[in-house]
Protein backbone atom coordinates (compact mmCIF):
# COMPACT_ATOMS: atom_id res chain seq x y z
CA UNK A 1 0.00 0.00 0.00
CA UNK A 2 2.95 2.32 0.53
CA UNK A 3 5.05 1.67 -2.56
CA UNK A 4 3.37 -1.33 -4.17
CA UNK A 5 6.24 -3.67 -3.39
CA UNK A 6 4.06 -6.36 -1.80
CA UNK A 7 1.49 -6.10 -4.59
CA UNK A 8 4.22 -6.38 -7.22
CA UNK A 9 5.75 -9.42 -5.56
CA UNK A 10 2.33 -11.01 -5.18
CA UNK A 11 1.53 -10.46 -8.85
CA UNK A 12 4.95 -11.76 -9.94
CA UNK A 13 4.66 -15.00 -7.96
CA UNK A 14 0.89 -15.50 -8.33
CA UNK A 15 0.07 -15.07 -4.65
CA UNK A 16 -2.61 -13.17 -2.80
CA UNK A 17 -1.68 -9.55 -2.07
CA UNK A 18 -3.10 -9.88 1.44
CA UNK A 19 -0.94 -12.93 2.10
CA UNK A 20 2.24 -11.19 0.99
CA UNK A 21 1.42 -8.13 3.11
CA UNK A 22 0.69 -10.34 6.12
CA UNK A 23 3.99 -12.18 5.66
CA UNK A 24 5.84 -8.87 5.47
CA UNK A 25 4.22 -7.55 8.66
CA UNK A 26 5.02 -10.79 10.49
CA UNK A 27 8.59 -10.71 9.18
CA UNK A 28 9.12 -7.18 10.54
CA UNK A 29 8.64 -8.58 14.05
CA UNK A 30 11.57 -10.94 13.52
CA UNK A 31 15.14 -9.61 13.69
CA UNK A 32 16.67 -8.79 10.33
CA UNK A 33 16.87 -6.20 7.62
CA UNK A 34 13.37 -6.52 6.16
CA UNK A 35 12.78 -2.76 6.04
CA UNK A 36 16.07 -2.27 4.17
CA UNK A 37 15.11 -4.97 1.65
CA UNK A 38 11.69 -3.33 1.22
CA UNK A 39 13.34 0.04 0.54
CA UNK A 40 15.73 -1.52 -1.98
CA UNK A 41 12.88 -3.25 -3.77
CA UNK A 42 10.97 0.04 -3.81
CA UNK A 43 13.89 1.62 -5.67
CA UNK A 44 14.69 -1.33 -7.96
CA UNK A 45 11.27 -2.63 -8.98
CA UNK A 46 9.96 -1.18 -12.24
CA UNK A 47 6.93 1.05 -12.14
CA UNK A 48 3.73 -0.57 -13.39
CA UNK A 49 3.17 2.38 -15.73
CA UNK A 50 6.45 1.75 -17.53
CA UNK A 51 5.23 -1.67 -18.72
CA UNK A 52 1.64 -0.83 -19.60
CA UNK A 53 0.70 -0.67 -23.25
CA UNK A 54 -0.06 2.78 -24.58
CA UNK A 55 -1.33 3.02 -28.13
CA UNK A 56 0.14 5.87 -30.17
PDBQT receptor file of N, H, CA, C and O in Angstrom, charges set to zero:
ATOM      1  N   UNK A   1       0.814  -1.191   0.000  1.00  0.00    +0.000 N 
ATOM      2  CA  UNK A   1       0.000   0.000   0.000  1.00  0.00    +0.000 C 
ATOM      3  C   UNK A   1       0.860   1.259   0.000  1.00  0.00    +0.000 C 
ATOM      4  O   UNK A   1       0.418   2.319  -0.445  1.00  0.00    +0.000 OA
ATOM      5  N   UNK A   2       2.077   1.143   0.495  1.00  0.00    +0.000 N 
ATOM      6  H   UNK A   2       2.436   0.283   0.857  1.00  0.00    +0.000 HD
ATOM      7  CA  UNK A   2       2.948   2.317   0.532  1.00  0.00    +0.000 C 
ATOM      8  C   UNK A   2       3.613   2.511  -0.822  1.00  0.00    +0.000 C 
ATOM      9  O   UNK A   2       3.472   3.571  -1.431  1.00  0.00    +0.000 OA
ATOM     10  N   UNK A   3       4.326   1.517  -1.296  1.00  0.00    +0.000 N 
ATOM     11  H   UNK A   3       4.440   0.655  -0.802  1.00  0.00    +0.000 HD
ATOM     12  CA  UNK A   3       5.050   1.667  -2.557  1.00  0.00    +0.000 C 
ATOM     13  C   UNK A   3       4.661   0.612  -3.580  1.00  0.00    +0.000 C 
ATOM     14  O   UNK A   3       5.176   0.630  -4.698  1.00  0.00    +0.000 OA
ATOM     15  N   UNK A   4       3.783  -0.290  -3.238  1.00  0.00    +0.000 N 
ATOM     16  H   UNK A   4       3.365  -0.304  -2.330  1.00  0.00    +0.000 HD
ATOM     17  CA  UNK A   4       3.368  -1.326  -4.172  1.00  0.00    +0.000 C 
ATOM     18  C   UNK A   4       4.316  -2.499  -4.259  1.00  0.00    +0.000 C 
ATOM     19  O   UNK A   4       4.189  -3.328  -5.160  1.00  0.00    +0.000 OA
ATOM     20  N   UNK A   5       5.255  -2.589  -3.351  1.00  0.00    +0.000 N 
ATOM     21  H   UNK A   5       5.359  -1.916  -2.618  1.00  0.00    +0.000 HD
ATOM     22  CA  UNK A   5       6.239  -3.672  -3.395  1.00  0.00    +0.000 C 
ATOM     23  C   UNK A   5       5.561  -5.010  -3.138  1.00  0.00    +0.000 C 
ATOM     24  O   UNK A   5       5.792  -5.968  -3.876  1.00  0.00    +0.000 OA
ATOM     25  N   UNK A   6       4.737  -5.092  -2.116  1.00  0.00    +0.000 N 
ATOM     26  H   UNK A   6       4.549  -4.313  -1.517  1.00  0.00    +0.000 HD
ATOM     27  CA  UNK A   6       4.065  -6.355  -1.798  1.00  0.00    +0.000 C 
ATOM     28  C   UNK A   6       3.113  -6.763  -2.915  1.00  0.00    +0.000 C 
ATOM     29  O   UNK A   6       3.024  -7.943  -3.254  1.00  0.00    +0.000 OA
ATOM     30  N   UNK A   7       2.402  -5.800  -3.488  1.00  0.00    +0.000 N 
ATOM     31  H   UNK A   7       2.474  -4.842  -3.213  1.00  0.00    +0.000 HD
ATOM     32  CA  UNK A   7       1.489  -6.098  -4.589  1.00  0.00    +0.000 C 
ATOM     33  C   UNK A   7       2.259  -6.571  -5.818  1.00  0.00    +0.000 C 
ATOM     34  O   UNK A   7       1.820  -7.492  -6.508  1.00  0.00    +0.000 OA
ATOM     35  N   UNK A   8       3.399  -5.952  -6.095  1.00  0.00    +0.000 N 
ATOM     36  H   UNK A   8       3.755  -5.205  -5.535  1.00  0.00    +0.000 HD
ATOM     37  CA  UNK A   8       4.225  -6.376  -7.219  1.00  0.00    +0.000 C 
ATOM     38  C   UNK A   8       4.788  -7.769  -7.036  1.00  0.00    +0.000 C 
ATOM     39  O   UNK A   8       4.811  -8.562  -7.978  1.00  0.00    +0.000 OA
ATOM     40  N   UNK A   9       5.240  -8.071  -5.836  1.00  0.00    +0.000 N 
ATOM     41  H   UNK A   9       5.221  -7.427  -5.072  1.00  0.00    +0.000 HD
ATOM     42  CA  UNK A   9       5.745  -9.418  -5.562  1.00  0.00    +0.000 C 
ATOM     43  C   UNK A   9       4.634 -10.451  -5.637  1.00  0.00    +0.000 C 
ATOM     44  O   UNK A   9       4.833 -11.554  -6.146  1.00  0.00    +0.000 OA
ATOM     45  N   UNK A  10       3.466 -10.090  -5.128  1.00  0.00    +0.000 N 
ATOM     46  H   UNK A  10       3.304  -9.194  -4.715  1.00  0.00    +0.000 HD
ATOM     47  CA  UNK A  10       2.325 -11.010  -5.180  1.00  0.00    +0.000 C 
ATOM     48  C   UNK A  10       1.929 -11.297  -6.620  1.00  0.00    +0.000 C 
ATOM     49  O   UNK A  10       1.662 -12.445  -6.975  1.00  0.00    +0.000 OA
ATOM     50  N   UNK A  11       1.888 -10.270  -7.443  1.00  0.00    +0.000 N 
ATOM     51  H   UNK A  11       2.105  -9.337  -7.154  1.00  0.00    +0.000 HD
ATOM     52  CA  UNK A  11       1.527 -10.455  -8.855  1.00  0.00    +0.000 C 
ATOM     53  C   UNK A  11       2.577 -11.290  -9.566  1.00  0.00    +0.000 C 
ATOM     54  O   UNK A  11       2.237 -12.159 -10.369  1.00  0.00    +0.000 OA
ATOM     55  N   UNK A  12       3.847 -11.039  -9.282  1.00  0.00    +0.000 N 
ATOM     56  H   UNK A  12       4.123 -10.333  -8.629  1.00  0.00    +0.000 HD
ATOM     57  CA  UNK A  12       4.947 -11.757  -9.940  1.00  0.00    +0.000 C 
ATOM     58  C   UNK A  12       4.928 -13.248  -9.632  1.00  0.00    +0.000 C 
ATOM     59  O   UNK A  12       5.182 -14.071 -10.512  1.00  0.00    +0.000 OA
ATOM     60  N   UNK A  13       4.625 -13.600  -8.376  1.00  0.00    +0.000 N 
ATOM     61  H   UNK A  13       4.419 -12.932  -7.661  1.00  0.00    +0.000 HD
ATOM     62  CA  UNK A  13       4.662 -14.996  -7.962  1.00  0.00    +0.000 C 
ATOM     63  C   UNK A  13       3.285 -15.643  -7.884  1.00  0.00    +0.000 C 
ATOM     64  O   UNK A  13       3.172 -16.792  -7.458  1.00  0.00    +0.000 OA
ATOM     65  N   UNK A  14       2.229 -14.924  -8.289  1.00  0.00    +0.000 N 
ATOM     66  H   UNK A  14       2.321 -13.991  -8.636  1.00  0.00    +0.000 HD
ATOM     67  CA  UNK A  14       0.891 -15.499  -8.331  1.00  0.00    +0.000 C 
ATOM     68  C   UNK A  14       0.281 -15.760  -6.965  1.00  0.00    +0.000 C 
ATOM     69  O   UNK A  14      -0.470 -16.720  -6.790  1.00  0.00    +0.000 OA
ATOM     70  N   UNK A  15       0.595 -14.918  -6.006  1.00  0.00    +0.000 N 
ATOM     71  H   UNK A  15       1.205 -14.138  -6.148  1.00  0.00    +0.000 HD
ATOM     72  CA  UNK A  15       0.075 -15.069  -4.649  1.00  0.00    +0.000 C 
ATOM     73  C   UNK A  15      -0.955 -13.990  -4.356  1.00  0.00    +0.000 C 
ATOM     74  O   UNK A  15      -1.103 -13.027  -5.109  1.00  0.00    +0.000 OA
ATOM     75  N   UNK A  16      -1.657 -14.167  -3.260  1.00  0.00    +0.000 N 
ATOM     76  H   UNK A  16      -1.538 -14.949  -2.648  1.00  0.00    +0.000 HD
ATOM     77  CA  UNK A  16      -2.609 -13.168  -2.800  1.00  0.00    +0.000 C 
ATOM     78  C   UNK A  16      -1.851 -11.968  -2.236  1.00  0.00    +0.000 C 
ATOM     79  O   UNK A  16      -0.863 -12.124  -1.518  1.00  0.00    +0.000 OA
ATOM     80  N   UNK A  17      -2.326 -10.772  -2.571  1.00  0.00    +0.000 N 
ATOM     81  H   UNK A  17      -3.128 -10.645  -3.155  1.00  0.00    +0.000 HD
ATOM     82  CA  UNK A  17      -1.679  -9.554  -2.068  1.00  0.00    +0.000 C 
ATOM     83  C   UNK A  17      -1.781  -9.504  -0.547  1.00  0.00    +0.000 C 
ATOM     84  O   UNK A  17      -0.822  -9.128   0.127  1.00  0.00    +0.000 OA
ATOM     85  N   UNK A  18      -2.920  -9.877  -0.011  1.00  0.00    +0.000 N 
ATOM     86  H   UNK A  18      -3.699 -10.183  -0.558  1.00  0.00    +0.000 HD
ATOM     87  CA  UNK A  18      -3.101  -9.881   1.438  1.00  0.00    +0.000 C 
ATOM     88  C   UNK A  18      -2.135 -10.820   2.137  1.00  0.00    +0.000 C 
ATOM     89  O   UNK A  18      -1.629 -10.511   3.216  1.00  0.00    +0.000 OA
ATOM     90  N   UNK A  19      -1.881 -11.967   1.520  1.00  0.00    +0.000 N 
ATOM     91  H   UNK A  19      -2.293 -12.218   0.644  1.00  0.00    +0.000 HD
ATOM     92  CA  UNK A  19      -0.944 -12.927   2.103  1.00  0.00    +0.000 C 
ATOM     93  C   UNK A  19       0.472 -12.371   2.127  1.00  0.00    +0.000 C 
ATOM     94  O   UNK A  19       1.175 -12.509   3.128  1.00  0.00    +0.000 OA
ATOM     95  N   UNK A  20       0.892 -11.751   1.050  1.00  0.00    +0.000 N 
ATOM     96  H   UNK A  20       0.321 -11.639   0.237  1.00  0.00    +0.000 HD
ATOM     97  CA  UNK A  20       2.244 -11.189   0.994  1.00  0.00    +0.000 C 
ATOM     98  C   UNK A  20       2.386 -10.057   2.003  1.00  0.00    +0.000 C 
ATOM     99  O   UNK A  20       3.416  -9.950   2.669  1.00  0.00    +0.000 OA
ATOM    100  N   UNK A  21       1.366  -9.212   2.125  1.00  0.00    +0.000 N 
ATOM    101  H   UNK A  21       0.530  -9.300   1.584  1.00  0.00    +0.000 HD
ATOM    102  CA  UNK A  21       1.420  -8.130   3.115  1.00  0.00    +0.000 C 
ATOM    103  C   UNK A  21       1.464  -8.681   4.527  1.00  0.00    +0.000 C 
ATOM    104  O   UNK A  21       2.199  -8.170   5.371  1.00  0.00    +0.000 OA
ATOM    105  N   UNK A  22       0.686  -9.716   4.791  1.00  0.00    +0.000 N 
ATOM    106  H   UNK A  22       0.089 -10.131   4.105  1.00  0.00    +0.000 HD
ATOM    107  CA  UNK A  22       0.694 -10.338   6.119  1.00  0.00    +0.000 C 
ATOM    108  C   UNK A  22       2.066 -10.931   6.424  1.00  0.00    +0.000 C 
ATOM    109  O   UNK A  22       2.582 -10.765   7.530  1.00  0.00    +0.000 OA
ATOM    110  N   UNK A  23       2.653 -11.614   5.461  1.00  0.00    +0.000 N 
ATOM    111  H   UNK A  23       2.234 -11.749   4.563  1.00  0.00    +0.000 HD
ATOM    112  CA  UNK A  23       3.987 -12.179   5.658  1.00  0.00    +0.000 C 
ATOM    113  C   UNK A  23       5.028 -11.095   5.921  1.00  0.00    +0.000 C 
ATOM    114  O   UNK A  23       5.937 -11.285   6.730  1.00  0.00    +0.000 OA
ATOM    115  N   UNK A  24       4.897  -9.970   5.244  1.00  0.00    +0.000 N 
ATOM    116  H   UNK A  24       4.159  -9.816   4.587  1.00  0.00    +0.000 HD
ATOM    117  CA  UNK A  24       5.837  -8.873   5.475  1.00  0.00    +0.000 C 
ATOM    118  C   UNK A  24       5.684  -8.313   6.880  1.00  0.00    +0.000 C 
ATOM    119  O   UNK A  24       6.681  -8.078   7.564  1.00  0.00    +0.000 OA
ATOM    120  N   UNK A  25       4.448  -8.095   7.319  1.00  0.00    +0.000 N 
ATOM    121  H   UNK A  25       3.639  -8.285   6.763  1.00  0.00    +0.000 HD
ATOM    122  CA  UNK A  25       4.218  -7.548   8.663  1.00  0.00    +0.000 C 
ATOM    123  C   UNK A  25       4.751  -8.506   9.719  1.00  0.00    +0.000 C 
ATOM    124  O   UNK A  25       5.372  -8.078  10.692  1.00  0.00    +0.000 OA
ATOM    125  N   UNK A  26       4.511  -9.799   9.530  1.00  0.00    +0.000 N 
ATOM    126  H   UNK A  26       4.006 -10.147   8.740  1.00  0.00    +0.000 HD
ATOM    127  CA  UNK A  26       5.017 -10.790  10.489  1.00  0.00    +0.000 C 
ATOM    128  C   UNK A  26       6.545 -10.811  10.459  1.00  0.00    +0.000 C 
ATOM    129  O   UNK A  26       7.182 -10.963  11.501  1.00  0.00    +0.000 OA
ATOM    130  N   UNK A  27       7.135 -10.660   9.276  1.00  0.00    +0.000 N 
ATOM    131  H   UNK A  27       6.617 -10.536   8.429  1.00  0.00    +0.000 HD
ATOM    132  CA  UNK A  27       8.593 -10.710   9.185  1.00  0.00    +0.000 C 
ATOM    133  C   UNK A  27       9.253  -9.501   9.832  1.00  0.00    +0.000 C 
ATOM    134  O   UNK A  27      10.401  -9.590  10.268  1.00  0.00    +0.000 OA
ATOM    135  N   UNK A  28       8.553  -8.372   9.905  1.00  0.00    +0.000 N 
ATOM    136  H   UNK A  28       7.621  -8.299   9.551  1.00  0.00    +0.000 HD
ATOM    137  CA  UNK A  28       9.123  -7.184  10.536  1.00  0.00    +0.000 C 
ATOM    138  C   UNK A  28       9.327  -7.414  12.035  1.00  0.00    +0.000 C 
ATOM    139  O   UNK A  28      10.217  -6.818  12.641  1.00  0.00    +0.000 OA
ATOM    140  N   UNK A  29       8.513  -8.265  12.621  1.00  0.00    +0.000 N 
ATOM    141  H   UNK A  29       7.789  -8.749  12.128  1.00  0.00    +0.000 HD
ATOM    142  CA  UNK A  29       8.638  -8.581  14.047  1.00  0.00    +0.000 C 
ATOM    143  C   UNK A  29       9.936  -9.340  14.315  1.00  0.00    +0.000 C 
ATOM    144  O   UNK A  29      10.543  -9.184  15.375  1.00  0.00    +0.000 OA
ATOM    145  N   UNK A  30      10.356 -10.154  13.363  1.00  0.00    +0.000 N 
ATOM    146  H   UNK A  30       9.863 -10.281  12.503  1.00  0.00    +0.000 HD
ATOM    147  CA  UNK A  30      11.572 -10.945  13.517  1.00  0.00    +0.000 C 
ATOM    148  C   UNK A  30      12.799 -10.062  13.289  1.00  0.00    +0.000 C 
ATOM    149  O   UNK A  30      12.724  -9.075  12.557  1.00  0.00    +0.000 OA
ATOM    150  N   UNK A  31      13.926 -10.413  13.912  1.00  0.00    +0.000 N 
ATOM    151  H   UNK A  31      13.986 -11.215  14.506  1.00  0.00    +0.000 HD
ATOM    152  CA  UNK A  31      15.136  -9.612  13.687  1.00  0.00    +0.000 C 
ATOM    153  C   UNK A  31      15.651  -9.803  12.262  1.00  0.00    +0.000 C 
ATOM    154  O   UNK A  31      15.602 -10.902  11.709  1.00  0.00    +0.000 OA
ATOM    155  N   UNK A  32      16.138  -8.728  11.690  1.00  0.00    +0.000 N 
ATOM    156  H   UNK A  32      16.179  -7.835  12.139  1.00  0.00    +0.000 HD
ATOM    157  CA  UNK A  32      16.675  -8.794  10.334  1.00  0.00    +0.000 C 
ATOM    158  C   UNK A  32      16.567  -7.446   9.645  1.00  0.00    +0.000 C 
ATOM    159  O   UNK A  32      16.243  -6.435  10.269  1.00  0.00    +0.000 OA
ATOM    160  N   UNK A  33      16.840  -7.448   8.373  1.00  0.00    +0.000 N 
ATOM    161  H   UNK A  33      17.104  -8.269   7.866  1.00  0.00    +0.000 HD
ATOM    162  CA  UNK A  33      16.871  -6.197   7.616  1.00  0.00    +0.000 C 
ATOM    163  C   UNK A  33      15.709  -6.114   6.620  1.00  0.00    +0.000 C 
ATOM    164  O   UNK A  33      15.903  -5.707   5.474  1.00  0.00    +0.000 OA
ATOM    165  N   UNK A  34      14.520  -6.494   7.045  1.00  0.00    +0.000 N 
ATOM    166  H   UNK A  34      14.362  -6.825   7.976  1.00  0.00    +0.000 HD
ATOM    167  CA  UNK A  34      13.372  -6.516   6.157  1.00  0.00    +0.000 C 
ATOM    168  C   UNK A  34      13.023  -5.128   5.625  1.00  0.00    +0.000 C 
ATOM    169  O   UNK A  34      12.661  -4.986   4.457  1.00  0.00    +0.000 OA
ATOM    170  N   UNK A  35      13.128  -4.115   6.463  1.00  0.00    +0.000 N 
ATOM    171  H   UNK A  35      13.422  -4.230   7.411  1.00  0.00    +0.000 HD
ATOM    172  CA  UNK A  35      12.784  -2.762   6.036  1.00  0.00    +0.000 C 
ATOM    173  C   UNK A  35      13.793  -2.276   4.997  1.00  0.00    +0.000 C 
ATOM    174  O   UNK A  35      13.418  -1.581   4.053  1.00  0.00    +0.000 OA
ATOM    175  N   UNK A  36      15.054  -2.629   5.157  1.00  0.00    +0.000 N 
ATOM    176  H   UNK A  36      15.359  -3.193   5.924  1.00  0.00    +0.000 HD
ATOM    177  CA  UNK A  36      16.065  -2.269   4.167  1.00  0.00    +0.000 C 
ATOM    178  C   UNK A  36      15.788  -2.966   2.836  1.00  0.00    +0.000 C 
ATOM    179  O   UNK A  36      15.895  -2.345   1.779  1.00  0.00    +0.000 OA
ATOM    180  N   UNK A  37      15.438  -4.230   2.880  1.00  0.00    +0.000 N 
ATOM    181  H   UNK A  37      15.351  -4.735   3.738  1.00  0.00    +0.000 HD
ATOM    182  CA  UNK A  37      15.107  -4.967   1.652  1.00  0.00    +0.000 C 
ATOM    183  C   UNK A  37      13.892  -4.355   0.982  1.00  0.00    +0.000 C 
ATOM    184  O   UNK A  37      13.859  -4.229  -0.242  1.00  0.00    +0.000 OA
ATOM    185  N   UNK A  38      12.884  -3.971   1.772  1.00  0.00    +0.000 N 
ATOM    186  H   UNK A  38      12.910  -4.074   2.766  1.00  0.00    +0.000 HD
ATOM    187  CA  UNK A  38      11.690  -3.326   1.223  1.00  0.00    +0.000 C 
ATOM    188  C   UNK A  38      12.070  -2.023   0.516  1.00  0.00    +0.000 C 
ATOM    189  O   UNK A  38      11.593  -1.754  -0.586  1.00  0.00    +0.000 OA
ATOM    190  N   UNK A  39      12.917  -1.222   1.142  1.00  0.00    +0.000 N 
ATOM    191  H   UNK A  39      13.304  -1.441   2.038  1.00  0.00    +0.000 HD
ATOM    192  CA  UNK A  39      13.345   0.042   0.542  1.00  0.00    +0.000 C 
ATOM    193  C   UNK A  39      14.130  -0.197  -0.750  1.00  0.00    +0.000 C 
ATOM    194  O   UNK A  39      13.953   0.531  -1.726  1.00  0.00    +0.000 OA
ATOM    195  N   UNK A  40      14.984  -1.199  -0.759  1.00  0.00    +0.000 N 
ATOM    196  H   UNK A  40      15.128  -1.791   0.034  1.00  0.00    +0.000 HD
ATOM    197  CA  UNK A  40      15.727  -1.518  -1.977  1.00  0.00    +0.000 C 
ATOM    198  C   UNK A  40      14.808  -1.974  -3.097  1.00  0.00    +0.000 C 
ATOM    199  O   UNK A  40      14.974  -1.572  -4.248  1.00  0.00    +0.000 OA
ATOM    200  N   UNK A  41      13.836  -2.815  -2.757  1.00  0.00    +0.000 N 
ATOM    201  H   UNK A  41      13.701  -3.142  -1.821  1.00  0.00    +0.000 HD
ATOM    202  CA  UNK A  41      12.879  -3.250  -3.771  1.00  0.00    +0.000 C 
ATOM    203  C   UNK A  41      12.042  -2.085  -4.280  1.00  0.00    +0.000 C 
ATOM    204  O   UNK A  41      11.693  -2.043  -5.460  1.00  0.00    +0.000 OA
ATOM    205  N   UNK A  42      11.723  -1.152  -3.417  1.00  0.00    +0.000 N 
ATOM    206  H   UNK A  42      12.007  -1.186  -2.459  1.00  0.00    +0.000 HD
ATOM    207  CA  UNK A  42      10.971   0.039  -3.807  1.00  0.00    +0.000 C 
ATOM    208  C   UNK A  42      11.746   0.811  -4.885  1.00  0.00    +0.000 C 
ATOM    209  O   UNK A  42      11.162   1.309  -5.846  1.00  0.00    +0.000 OA
ATOM    210  N   UNK A  43      13.059   0.899  -4.709  1.00  0.00    +0.000 N 
ATOM    211  H   UNK A  43      13.534   0.494  -3.927  1.00  0.00    +0.000 HD
ATOM    212  CA  UNK A  43      13.886   1.616  -5.668  1.00  0.00    +0.000 C 
ATOM    213  C   UNK A  43      14.146   0.819  -6.949  1.00  0.00    +0.000 C 
ATOM    214  O   UNK A  43      14.228   1.398  -8.032  1.00  0.00    +0.000 OA
ATOM    215  N   UNK A  44      14.276  -0.505  -6.831  1.00  0.00    +0.000 N 
ATOM    216  H   UNK A  44      14.209  -0.975  -5.951  1.00  0.00    +0.000 HD
ATOM    217  CA  UNK A  44      14.694  -1.328  -7.960  1.00  0.00    +0.000 C 
ATOM    218  C   UNK A  44      13.558  -1.867  -8.811  1.00  0.00    +0.000 C 
ATOM    219  O   UNK A  44      13.747  -2.112 -10.003  1.00  0.00    +0.000 OA
ATOM    220  N   UNK A  45      12.379  -2.059  -8.224  1.00  0.00    +0.000 N 
ATOM    221  H   UNK A  45      12.226  -1.860  -7.256  1.00  0.00    +0.000 HD
ATOM    222  CA  UNK A  45      11.268  -2.634  -8.981  1.00  0.00    +0.000 C 
ATOM    223  C   UNK A  45      10.756  -1.626 -10.005  1.00  0.00    +0.000 C 
ATOM    224  O   UNK A  45      10.624  -0.440  -9.702  1.00  0.00    +0.000 OA
ATOM    225  N   UNK A  46      10.470  -2.098 -11.217  1.00  0.00    +0.000 N 
ATOM    226  H   UNK A  46      10.577  -3.061 -11.463  1.00  0.00    +0.000 HD
ATOM    227  CA  UNK A  46       9.965  -1.176 -12.235  1.00  0.00    +0.000 C 
ATOM    228  C   UNK A  46       8.558  -0.710 -11.893  1.00  0.00    +0.000 C 
ATOM    229  O   UNK A  46       7.789  -1.419 -11.243  1.00  0.00    +0.000 OA
ATOM    230  N   UNK A  47       8.244   0.480 -12.339  1.00  0.00    +0.000 N 
ATOM    231  H   UNK A  47       8.868   1.056 -12.867  1.00  0.00    +0.000 HD
ATOM    232  CA  UNK A  47       6.927   1.049 -12.136  1.00  0.00    +0.000 C 
ATOM    233  C   UNK A  47       5.935   0.332 -13.043  1.00  0.00    +0.000 C 
ATOM    234  O   UNK A  47       6.285  -0.021 -14.169  1.00  0.00    +0.000 OA
ATOM    235  N   UNK A  48       4.730   0.112 -12.590  1.00  0.00    +0.000 N 
ATOM    236  H   UNK A  48       4.446   0.399 -11.675  1.00  0.00    +0.000 HD
ATOM    237  CA  UNK A  48       3.731  -0.570 -13.389  1.00  0.00    +0.000 C 
ATOM    238  C   UNK A  48       3.410   0.225 -14.659  1.00  0.00    +0.000 C 
ATOM    239  O   UNK A  48       3.117  -0.360 -15.702  1.00  0.00    +0.000 OA
ATOM    240  N   UNK A  49       3.465   1.543 -14.569  1.00  0.00    +0.000 N 
ATOM    241  H   UNK A  49       3.703   2.018 -13.722  1.00  0.00    +0.000 HD
ATOM    242  CA  UNK A  49       3.169   2.384 -15.728  1.00  0.00    +0.000 C 
ATOM    243  C   UNK A  49       4.194   2.213 -16.836  1.00  0.00    +0.000 C 
ATOM    244  O   UNK A  49       3.861   2.404 -18.006  1.00  0.00    +0.000 OA
ATOM    245  N   UNK A  50       5.419   1.862 -16.511  1.00  0.00    +0.000 N 
ATOM    246  H   UNK A  50       5.690   1.707 -15.561  1.00  0.00    +0.000 HD
ATOM    247  CA  UNK A  50       6.452   1.751 -17.531  1.00  0.00    +0.000 C 
ATOM    248  C   UNK A  50       6.256   0.520 -18.399  1.00  0.00    +0.000 C 
ATOM    249  O   UNK A  50       6.830   0.445 -19.486  1.00  0.00    +0.000 OA
ATOM    250  N   UNK A  51       5.461  -0.450 -17.951  1.00  0.00    +0.000 N 
ATOM    251  H   UNK A  51       4.995  -0.389 -17.068  1.00  0.00    +0.000 HD
ATOM    252  CA  UNK A  51       5.229  -1.665 -18.718  1.00  0.00    +0.000 C 
ATOM    253  C   UNK A  51       3.827  -1.752 -19.301  1.00  0.00    +0.000 C 
ATOM    254  O   UNK A  51       3.509  -2.719 -19.993  1.00  0.00    +0.000 OA
ATOM    255  N   UNK A  52       2.993  -0.775 -19.039  1.00  0.00    +0.000 N 
ATOM    256  H   UNK A  52       3.251   0.011 -18.477  1.00  0.00    +0.000 HD
ATOM    257  CA  UNK A  52       1.641  -0.828 -19.597  1.00  0.00    +0.000 C 
ATOM    258  C   UNK A  52       1.663  -0.394 -21.049  1.00  0.00    +0.000 C 
ATOM    259  O   UNK A  52       2.478   0.438 -21.448  1.00  0.00    +0.000 OA
ATOM    260  N   UNK A  53       0.764  -0.961 -21.834  1.00  0.00    +0.000 N 
ATOM    261  H   UNK A  53       0.102  -1.636 -21.510  1.00  0.00    +0.000 HD
ATOM    262  CA  UNK A  53       0.696  -0.669 -23.254  1.00  0.00    +0.000 C 
ATOM    263  C   UNK A  53      -0.046   0.624 -23.474  1.00  0.00    +0.000 C 
ATOM    264  O   UNK A  53      -1.150   0.821 -22.967  1.00  0.00    +0.000 OA
ATOM    265  N   UNK A  54       0.571   1.502 -24.235  1.00  0.00    +0.000 N 
ATOM    266  H   UNK A  54       1.469   1.343 -24.647  1.00  0.00    +0.000 HD
ATOM    267  CA  UNK A  54      -0.058   2.781 -24.578  1.00  0.00    +0.000 C 
ATOM    268  C   UNK A  54      -0.095   2.926 -26.091  1.00  0.00    +0.000 C 
ATOM    269  O   UNK A  54       0.947   3.096 -26.724  1.00  0.00    +0.000 OA
ATOM    270  N   UNK A  55      -1.277   2.860 -26.669  1.00  0.00    +0.000 N 
ATOM    271  H   UNK A  55      -2.123   2.721 -26.155  1.00  0.00    +0.000 HD
ATOM    272  CA  UNK A  55      -1.333   3.021 -28.129  1.00  0.00    +0.000 C 
ATOM    273  C   UNK A  55      -0.951   4.442 -28.525  1.00  0.00    +0.000 C 
ATOM    274  O   UNK A  55      -1.208   5.395 -27.789  1.00  0.00    +0.000 OA
ATOM    275  N   UNK A  56      -0.339   4.568 -29.687  1.00  0.00    +0.000 N 
ATOM    276  H   UNK A  56      -0.130   3.793 -30.284  1.00  0.00    +0.000 HD
ATOM    277  CA  UNK A  56       0.140   5.872 -30.173  1.00  0.00    +0.000 C 
ATOM    278  C   UNK A  56      -0.942   6.575 -30.947  1.00  0.00    +0.000 C 
ATOM    279  O   UNK A  56      -0.729   7.685 -31.436  1.00  0.00    +0.000 OA
TER     280      UNK A  56
